[in-house]
Amino acid sequence: MEQPNKLYGCFIKKYGSNMKLFKKIYWLIYPVLIVVFMMIFDQLYATDNFILKAGVCAVLAFVVSPRKKIIQTEKGNTKQITWLFLKQPVRLD
């Protein structure tokens, strides 16, 4: 039982509890989602119209991608990232 606790502790030390890695690469999620949806779309529905395929995949990726909001607090404006798959929003410094 001691081994998983060490692994979890290393994960927290490496990435931080405030998801420093996610803060750095959140902007990459949108293009990656477009590519993933295009591959899935190719497998499910065969079409030669690239513009239609790219449009549908871009809309799906936009709906699922994280949103960046500016929240006004007592200390000033703070940027915040919310996403469908996150329980709590992530604050950017």
MONOR-V181001 format. One record per backbone hydrogen bond with DSSP energy under -1.0 kcal/mol. NH is the residue of the N-H (numbers start at 0). CO is the residue of the C=O. E is the energy in kcal/mol with one decimal. If there is no record, write none. Layout:
<<NH;CO;E> <NH;CO;E>>
This chain:
<<5;1;-1.6> <6;2;-2.1> <7;3;-2.6> <8;4;-2.3> <9;5;-2.3> <10;6;-2.2> <11;7;-2.3> <12;8;-2.3> <13;9;-2.7> <14;10;-2.8> <15;11;-1.8> <18;15;-1.2> <19;14;-1.9> <22;18;-1.8> <23;19;-1.3> <24;20;-1.8> <27;24;-1.5> <28;25;-1.1> <31;27;-1.8> <32;28;-2.6> <33;29;-1.8> <34;30;-1.9> <35;31;-2.4> <36;32;-2.8> <37;33;-2.1> <38;34;-2.1> <39;35;-2.3> <40;36;-2.8> <41;37;-2.1> <42;38;-1.5> <43;39;-2.0> <44;40;-2.8> <49;47;-1.1> <52;48;-1.9> <53;49;-3.0> <54;50;-2.2> <55;51;-2.4> <56;52;-2.2> <57;53;-2.3> <58;54;-2.1> <59;55;-2.2> <60;56;-2.5> <61;57;-2.3> <62;58;-2.0> <63;59;-1.8> <64;60;-1.7> <66;81;-3.1> <68;79;-3.5> <70;77;-3.6> <72;75;-2.4> <77;70;-3.1> <79;68;-3.2> <80;89;-3.4> <81;66;-2.5> <85;82;-1.3> <89;80;-2.6> <91;78;-2.7>>
